[in-house]
Amino acid sequence: MKLVILASGRGSRLNKLTSKTPKCLVKVNDRTILSYLTPAFKLFDEIIIVTGYRSNIIRNELKKNITYVRNKDYMKTNMVHSLFCSSHLIDDDIIVSYSDIIFDTSIFKRLIRCKNSTLPLNYSWLNTWGKRMSKKEIINDAEDVQVKKGKVISIGGKIDKRKFPKMQFMGLMKINKKDYFKMKKKYEKINNPKIDFTSFIDLTLKSNTVEVEYIKSNVFWTEIDSSKDLSVAEKLIKSIN
């Protein structure tokens, strides 16, 4: 099993914090966001980090036992493109992770045991998001997720402001090797380098390109998109340590 970390973006919403530093290396309680992932590296046969913005700084931060791939078109593309930049290295099932999330890495052990392509969906998400943003901001930022009989049937749509979804996508996904290359072929066919990750997953589901199962999770998980998110993450992490 390989871990693919998508770390090509700058994170412009963090303003000065990422003017010279990749988003994944922003400090949260004196540790980089990326460092919260490193204890789980031992669970995988290979760690692949897809870089872009200030890629040399990431390489200098994690010098050992890492395979680096650079998305040279990171300014014109999105995370889906970064995912498939590593296709020449994919000879096994993978777990894909955003690089701007901090979470209880025990979720990796559950995903590794899953036989099929699988999304972990967090059902305690609203408590954390309520600390990060207002109700209006949650409505604009959160994404709808529909599931049925153990499978995800849609993801990424706008939520109903009258009723928040029970679960949220965590920025993690297990992808079988076979499904990875089916998804890559679909990506090449649609010719949309700016498509976001959840919209792409939704497209592959609705076109029957792949089937994706899900597992429910309530492990600690937070995203860092803004300075407020950073402050919230620091407080949350201190409270659980």
Buried (B, 14 or more C-beta within 10 A) or exposed (E): BBBBBBBBBBBEBBEEBBEEBBBBBBEBEEEBBBBBBBEBBEBBEBBBBBBBBBBEBBBEBBEEEBEBBBBEEBEEBBBBBBBBBBEEBBEEBBBBBBBBBBBBBEBBEBBBEBEBBBBBBBEBBBEBBEBBBEEEEBBEEBBBBBBEEEBBBBBBBEBEEEEBBEBBBBBBBBBBBEBBBBBBEBBEEEEBEEBBBBBBBBBBBEEEBBBBBBBEBEBBBBBBBBBBBBBBBBEBBEEEE
